[in-house]
């Protein structure tokens, strides 16, 4: 046991709102850095040519799915289990959970890598890849997924630290990972300075190298004695119940990740039926919507250890207060973003286009969907709180409700030749259903320590 383990735990005693704000700030910085990587990669891959840019577009959803599964879904399961053990004062169990996290990351990284290395050509053809763009996609995909283990290790070791209530070290580490990915990926991809020009191989290596070094950094920190406990490498008995404590939350959360990606894919396909202008307007409007993700992720990830430790300490009342406070904060911030889009939709659209038809479509999307942004932020934030409590089925079912509303409602609108604004109104209704459904699920699900 380290000195940090014997210190008082302010996450269990400090005022809730200031604690959420203190924990959320580093996470927000890391999420902004992640968005910067996506922008930078798109910029320098564009210099490699149109086939490379199209190939990257094919692979990007799959990489995002892996990131969501490792960092948000299984990572949430890790943080939840460890925080509940620490809240209960069971450091030995927390150490064992961290050991099993390493084993799970090995299985996840190797398993996901094997899937895309073998089935990648079929997956990208199904998404519409062909010719040169398919070739570039496979080059990029094979490099990234060959190094999937580095990504899983980095994200899950960061989740171990978050489960301890430590947000600054994983956030600082992921900021460094983001910067390194831009430098290495851009340098090797374009052949800057003395570096060879490797094209999409270099872009993929940038991600693998950066996350590999990030994993090494977190591993060193967890072994150094600076954390609440030392990550054990030996002397820990394999215990299925400890692995199951992580997996029962993480696997259910992975289902939510699949739902999120599937919802976006279905919605994009449906909106495309209304024409290029509607699709472009949806794309511009949804960029504002994507600003909700860093906000809700930052607040939500801070709720995982706050709720988990309170549950572990048998203080379900504090856990619920933290959940409702974080949810209200997310609703207020994301709702304000939606309100701004509703009030000034053309101002946002003109940042990206001067086409009157596209501006009109963007205005329609933000007018109908913008007022519902707060409900989406509320639901997503409470989803993370439910991870901390280890009670995730209800919020996942609320995500299923959103998917069903979009899929069935959108199919009916398209089949009956309704105008594009009705699809955008449906998007807003689905967000409201998701937010209210998640609130209802949290309210009726009992929270407390499992026997």
C-alpha positions in Angstrom: 0.0 0.0 0.0 1.4 3.4 -1.0 1.2 6.6 1.0 -1.5 7.9 -1.3 -3.7 5.1 -0.2 -3.8 6.2 3.4 -4.7 9.9 2.6 -8.3 11.2 3.2 -10.5 10.8 0.1 -12.1 14.2 -0.8 -14.2 12.6 -3.6 -16.2 11.0 -0.8 -16.5 14.1 1.4 -16.0 17.3 -0.6 -18.9 19.4 -1.9 -20.3 17.8 -5.1 -20.4 20.6 -7.7 -16.9 21.9 -7.0 -15.6 18.4 -7.1 -17.2 17.7 -10.5 -15.7 20.9 -11.9 -12.3 20.1 -10.5 -12.3 16.6 -12.0 -13.9 17.6 -15.3 -11.4 20.4 -16.3 -8.5 18.1 -17.1 -10.8 15.7 -19.0 -12.1 18.6 -21.2 -8.5 19.5 -22.2 -7.8 15.9 -23.2 -11.0 15.7 -25.3 -10.2 19.0 -27.1 -6.8 17.6 -27.9 -8.4 14.5 -29.4 -10.6 16.7 -31.6 -7.5 18.6 -32.7 -5.9 15.3 -33.8 -8.9 14.5 -36.0 -8.6 17.9 -37.6 -4.8 17.7 -38.1 -5.0 14.2 -39.5 -7.6 15.2 -42.0 -5.5 18.1 -43.1 -2.2 16.2 -43.7 -3.9 13.2 -45.2 -5.6 15.5 -47.7 -2.1 16.4 -48.9 -1.6 12.7 -49.8 -4.4 12.9 -52.3 -8.1 12.2 -52.7 -7.8 8.3 -52.5 -6.0 8.6 -49.2 -8.6 11.0 -47.8 -11.5 8.7 -48.9 -9.7 5.7 -47.5 -9.3 7.5 -44.1 -13.0 8.3 -44.2 -13.8 4.5 -44.5 -11.5 3.5 -41.6 -12.3 6.5 -39.2 -15.7 5.1 -37.9 -14.0 1.8 -37.1 -11.2 3.5 -35.2 -13.7 5.6 -33.4 -15.6 2.5 -32.4 -12.5 0.9 -31.0 -11.7 4.1 -29.1 -15.3 4.2 -27.7 -15.1 0.5 -26.7 -11.7 0.8 -25.0 -11.8 4.3 -23.5 -15.5 4.8 -22.8 -17.1 1.4 -22.6 -14.6 -1.1 -21.1 -12.7 1.8 -19.6 -15.8 2.9 -17.8 -16.2 -0.7 -16.5 -12.6 -0.5 -15.2 -13.1 2.9 -13.5 -16.4 1.8 -12.0 -15.1 -1.4 -10.5 -11.9 0.1 -9.1 -13.7 3.2 -7.7 -16.3 1.0 -5.9 -13.5 -1.1 -4.4 -11.6 2.0 -3.2 -14.9 3.5 -1.8 -15.3 0.3 0.2 -11.8 0.5 1.5 -10.8 -2.7 -0.2 -7.4 -1.8 -1.7 -6.5 -5.5 -2.3 -9.5 -5.9 -4.5 -8.7 -2.7 -6.3 -5.1 -4.0 -7.0 -6.6 -7.3 -8.3 -9.0 -5.4 -10.5 -6.1 -3.4 -12.0 -4.2 -6.7 -12.7 -7.3 -8.1 -14.4 -7.6 -4.9 -16.4 -4.2 -5.6 -18.0 -5.4 -9.1 -19.0 -8.7 -7.7 -20.4 -6.7 -5.1 -22.5 -4.6 -7.9 -23.9 -7.7 -9.8 -24.9 -9.4 -6.7 -26.3 -6.4 -5.4 -28.2 -5.5 -8.7 -29.8 -9.1 -9.7 -30.5 -10.1 -6.4 -32.2 -6.9 -6.3 -34.1 -7.4 -9.9 -35.4 -11.0 -9.1 -36.5 -10.0 -6.1 -38.7 -6.8 -7.6 -40.0 -8.9 -10.6 -41.3 -12.2 -9.0 -42.1 -11.1 -5.5 -43.0 -11.5 -5.9 -46.8 -15.0 -7.1 -46.5 -16.0 -4.4 -44.0 -14.7 -1.5 -46.1 -16.2 -2.9 -49.3 -19.5 -3.0 -47.4 -19.1 0.6 -46.5 -18.6 1.5 -50.2 -14.8 1.3 -50.6 -13.4 0.4 -54.0 -10.4 0.9 -56.1 -7.6 3.2 -54.9 -9.6 4.4 -51.9 -10.1 0.8 -50.7 -6.4 0.2 -51.1 -5.5 3.2 -49.0 -8.0 2.3 -46.4 -6.5 -1.2 -46.0 -3.0 0.2 -45.7 -4.1 2.6 -42.9 -6.4 0.1 -41.2 -3.8 -2.8 -41.2 -1.2 -0.6 -39.5 -3.5 0.8 -36.8 -5.2 -2.5 -36.0 -1.9 -4.3 -35.9 -1.1 -2.0 -33.1 -4.5 -2.1 -31.4 -3.0 -3.6 -28.3 -1.2 -0.3 -27.6 -4.4 1.6 -27.9 -6.3 -0.7 -25.5 -3.5 -0.7 -23.0 -3.2 3.0 -23.0 -6.9 3.7 -22.6 -7.5 1.0 -20.0 -4.5 2.0 -17.8 -5.7 5.6 -18.0 -9.1 4.2 -16.8 -7.4 2.6 -13.8 -6.1 6.0 -12.8 -9.5 7.6 -13.3 -11.0 4.9 -11.1 -8.7 6.1 -8.3 -10.1 9.6 -8.8 -6.9 10.8 -10.5 -7.9 12.8 -13.6 -4.8 15.0 -14.1 -2.3 12.2 -14.9 -4.4 10.4 -17.6 -5.5 13.7 -19.1 -1.9 15.1 -19.2 -0.7 11.8 -20.7 -3.4 11.8 -23.4 -2.6 15.4 -24.2 1.0 14.2 -24.9 -0.3 11.3 -26.9 -2.4 13.6 -29.1 0.6 15.9 -29.7 2.9 13.0 -30.5 0.4 11.5 -32.8 0.2 14.7 -34.9 4.0 15.1 -35.0 4.8 11.5 -35.8 1.9 10.8 -38.1 2.3 14.0 -40.0 6.1 13.7 -40.2 6.1 10.1 -41.4 3.1 10.4 -43.6 4.4 13.5 -45.5 8.2 12.8 -45.1 8.9 16.0 -43.2 12.6 16.9 -42.6 14.8 13.8 -42.4 11.9 11.4 -42.0 10.9 9.0 -44.9 7.6 9.7 -46.7 5.5 6.6 -45.8 2.1 7.8 -46.8 -0.8 6.1 -45.0 1.6 3.7 -43.3 3.2 6.7 -41.6 -0.1 8.1 -40.5 -1.1 4.8 -38.9 2.3 4.5 -37.2 1.8 7.9 -35.7 -1.3 6.6 -33.8 0.4 3.3 -32.8 3.6 4.9 -31.6 1.9 7.6 -29.7 -0.5 5.3 -27.8 2.3 2.8 -27.2 4.4 5.4 -25.5 1.2 6.6 -23.6 0.7 3.0 -22.4 4.3 2.9 -21.2 3.9 6.2 -19.3 0.8 5.0 -17.5 2.4 1.6 -16.7 5.4 3.3 -15.3 3.3 5.6 -13.1 1.2 2.8 -11.8 4.3 0.9 -10.9 6.1 3.8 -9.4 4.3 4.1 -6.1 2.9 7.6 -6.9 -0.6 6.3 -7.4 -3.1 5.2 -4.7 -1.7 1.6 -5.1 0.9 -0.2 -7.1 -0.2 -2.2 -10.2 0.8 -5.8 -9.3 2.5 -8.0 -11.9 2.7 -11.1 -9.8 1.3 -12.7 -6.6 -2.3 -12.0 -7.7 -4.6 -15.0 -8.1 -6.8 -15.1 -11.3 -10.3 -14.4 -10.1 -13.2 -14.6 -12.5 -15.5 -12.6 -10.2 -13.0 -9.7 -10.4 -12.9 -9.9 -14.2 -16.7 -10.2 -14.3 -17.0 -7.0 -12.2 -15.3 -5.1 -15.0 -16.9 -7.0 -17.9 -20.5 -6.9 -16.8 -20.4 -3.1 -17.0 -17.9 -2.9 -19.9 -19.6 -5.4 -22.2 -23.0 -3.7 -21.8 -21.3 -0.4 -22.4 -19.8 -1.8 -25.6 -23.3 -2.4 -26.8 -24.0 1.3 -26.3 -21.0 2.1 -28.4 -22.3 -0.1 -31.2 -25.7 1.6 -30.9 -24.2 5.1 -31.2 -22.2 4.3 -34.3 -25.1 2.5 -35.9 -27.5 5.4 -35.2 -25.1 7.8 -36.9 -24.7 5.5 -39.9 -28.5 4.9 -40.3 -29.2 8.6 -39.9 -26.6 9.6 -42.5 -28.0 7.1 -44.9 -31.6 8.4 -44.4 -30.7 12.0 -44.7 -28.8 11.3 -47.9 -32.2 10.3 -49.4 -33.3 13.9 -49.2 -30.4 15.1 -51.5 -26.9 16.5 -51.3 -28.0 19.9 -49.9 -29.9 18.2 -47.0 -26.9 15.9 -46.3 -24.4 18.8 -46.3 -26.7 20.8 -44.0 -27.0 17.9 -41.6 -23.2 17.5 -41.7 -22.7 21.2 -40.8 -25.4 21.1 -38.1 -24.1 17.9 -36.6 -20.6 19.5 -36.2 -22.2 21.8 -33.6 -23.8 18.7 -32.1 -20.4 17.1 -31.9 -19.3 19.9 -29.5 -21.5 18.2 -26.9 -19.3 15.1 -26.8 -16.2 16.7 -25.1 -18.5 18.5 -22.7 -20.5 15.5 -21.6 -17.5 13.1 -21.7 -15.5 15.4 -19.4 -18.4 15.7 -16.9 -19.5 12.1 -17.2 -16.0 10.6 -16.7 -15.7 12.6 -13.5 -18.9 11.1 -12.3 -17.7 7.5 -12.7 -15.3 7.6 -9.6 -17.6 10.0 -7.7 -20.6 7.7 -8.0 -18.5 4.5 -7.8 -16.7 5.4 -4.6 -19.9 6.6 -2.9 -21.6 3.3 -3.9 -18.5 1.4 -2.5 -18.8 3.4 0.7 -22.5 2.4 0.9 -23.6 6.0 0.4 -26.1 5.7 -2.4 -27.6 9.1 -1.5 -24.4 10.9 -2.3 -24.0 8.9 -5.5 -27.4 10.0 -6.7 -26.8 13.6 -5.8 -23.6 13.5 -7.8 -25.4 12.0 -10.8 -28.2 14.6 -10.7 -25.8 17.5 -10.2 -23.6 16.4 -13.1 -26.6 15.7 -15.3 -28.0 19.1 -14.6 -24.7 20.8 -15.4 -24.4 18.9 -18.7 -28.0 19.8 -19.5 -27.3 23.5 -18.9 -24.1 23.7 -20.9 -25.2 21.5 -23.9 -28.7 23.1 -23.9 -27.0 26.5 -24.2 -25.0 25.3 -27.2 -28.3 24.1 -28.8 -30.0 27.3 -27.9 -27.2 29.3 -29.6 -27.6 27.2 -32.7 -31.4 27.7 -32.7 -31.0 31.5 -32.3 -28.2 31.9 -34.9 -28.3 28.9 -37.3 -27.2 30.9 -40.4 -24.2 32.4 -38.6 -23.0 28.8 -37.8 -23.7 27.6 -41.4 -21.8 30.5 -43.0 -18.6 29.4 -41.2 -18.6 26.4 -43.6 -20.5 27.3 -46.8 -22.0 30.1 -48.9 -24.4 27.8 -50.7 -28.0 29.1 -50.0 -29.5 25.7 -50.2 -27.0 24.2 -47.7 -27.5 27.2 -45.4 -31.2 26.6 -45.5 -30.8 22.9 -44.7 -28.4 23.7 -41.8 -31.0 26.3 -40.4 -33.7 23.7 -40.6 -31.6 21.1 -38.7 -30.6 23.5 -35.9 -34.1 25.0 -35.6 -35.7 21.5 -35.1 -32.9 19.6 -33.4 -31.0 22.3 -31.6 -33.5 22.8 -28.7 -33.1 19.0 -27.9 -29.3 19.1 -27.5 -29.6 19.5 -23.7 -31.6 16.3 -23.4 -28.8 14.4 -25.3 -26.2 15.9 -23.0 -28.2 15.0 -20.0 -28.7 11.4 -21.1 -25.1 10.9 -22.0 -23.8 12.3 -18.7 -26.2 10.1 -16.7 -25.0 7.1 -18.7 -21.6 7.6 -17.2 -23.0 8.0 -13.8 -24.8 4.7 -14.2 -21.4 3.1 -15.2 -20.0 4.3 -11.8 -23.0 2.6 -10.1 -22.6 -0.6 -12.1 -26.2 -0.3 -13.2 -26.1 0.3 -16.9 -29.0 -1.6 -18.5 -31.5 1.2 -18.2 -29.4 3.9 -20.0 -28.4 1.4 -22.7 -32.1 0.7 -23.3 -32.7 4.4 -23.6 -30.0 4.5 -26.3 -31.9 1.6 -28.0 -35.1 3.7 -27.9 -33.2 6.5 -29.7 -32.0 4.1 -32.3 -35.5 2.7 -32.9 -37.0 6.1 -33.2 -34.5 7.2 -35.8 -34.5 3.9 -37.8 -38.3 3.3 -37.9 -39.4 6.9 -37.9 -36.9 7.8 -40.5 -37.8 4.9 -42.7 -41.5 5.9 -42.5 -40.7 9.6 -43.4 -38.6 8.6 -46.4 -41.1 6.0 -47.6 -43.9 8.6 -47.5 -41.9 11.4 -49.2 -42.0 13.8 -46.2 -39.8 16.9 -46.4 -36.3 17.0 -44.9 -37.4 19.2 -42.0 -39.5 16.3 -40.6 -36.3 14.1 -40.4 -34.5 16.8 -38.5 -37.5 17.1 -36.1 -37.3 13.4 -35.7 -33.7 13.7 -34.6 -34.7 16.2 -32.0 -37.5 14.0 -30.8 -35.1 11.0 -30.5 -32.7 13.1 -28.4 -35.6 14.1 -26.0 -36.7 10.4 -25.8 -33.1 9.4 -25.0 -32.7 12.0 -22.3 -36.0 11.4 -20.6 -35.6 7.6 -20.9 -32.2 7.8 -19.2 -33.6 10.0 -16.4 -36.4 7.5 -15.8 -34.0 4.5 -15.8 -31.7 6.2 -13.3 -34.7 7.1 -11.1 -36.3 3.6 -10.9 -33.1 1.6 -10.7 -31.9 0.9 -7.2 -28.3 1.8 -6.5 -26.2 0.2 -3.9 -23.3 -2.3 -3.3 -23.8 -5.8 -4.7 -23.3 -8.6 -2.3 
